[in-house]
Amino acid sequence: MSDVDEAREFMRRQLGEDWEELLLAAGAILGPDATNEESDAAQQRAVDLISETGDDWTLETREFAAAAWQALWPK
């Protein structure tokens, strides 16, 4: 399984089947012209959204959420 496939599966497990819509609504998906600052902020919004939906969050899980977002929307 590729990194992108693993990231999609993580997002599905954490946010459900409509994970892309939830990330979009949270402002966590940006276009290719986004600045590094905009990208960093969007990644943080994604991690925060995922953290809010989970029951048992550790630093390791937050880091994996950030890595999953990065795999899906690389800078």
N, C-alpha and C positions, 0 to 999 in steps of 0.2 A: 504494500500500500504506500502511495506517495505521501509526502508531507502535506500536500494540498488536500488529498483525500482524508488523511487523518484529521486535519484542521476542520474540514466540513463535518466529519462525524462528531468531533468534539462539540462544535457549535450546535448540531442537531440534538445531541444528548443534553446539553445544557439549556438550550432555548426552545427546543421543539422544532417541528417541521417548518414553521414560518420564521426561522432564525434570521434569514436575510431581511425580511420586512422589519423585524424588530431592531436589527442593527441599523437599518436605513432610518427608521423613525427616531432612533437615538442619536443620529448624526455620526454614526461610527463607520460609514462607508463613504469614501471620497473618490473623486475622479483622478485621472492620471496627472493632472496639472496641479495637484495639491502641493503646498509647501511642506517642508519637513515639520515645521511647527504645527500646521493643520493636521498632518498625518499623526504626529505624536498625540495631539489632543483627541483625535478620533479613536486611536488605539486605546487611550485611557478611558474614553466613554464606553468602548466595547467591554473592557475589563470590568468597569463599574457595573454595567448592565448585567453581565454574566454573574458577577459577585452577588448582586441583589437577588438573583433568581435561585442561587444555590443555598443549600442548608448548611453545608460543612465546607467552609472555605479556609484554605491554608495559603501561605505565601507561595508554595510550590504550585498550587492550582492556579493562582493569579498569574504566575509567571508562564504557565502553560497556556492560559487564555491569551496572554499578550503574544506569545509565540504563534499560536494558532491564527490570530488576527494578522500577524506579520506574514505568515505563509500565504494567506488569502489575498492580502493587499500589500505587497512589498513596496518599499520606498524606492 
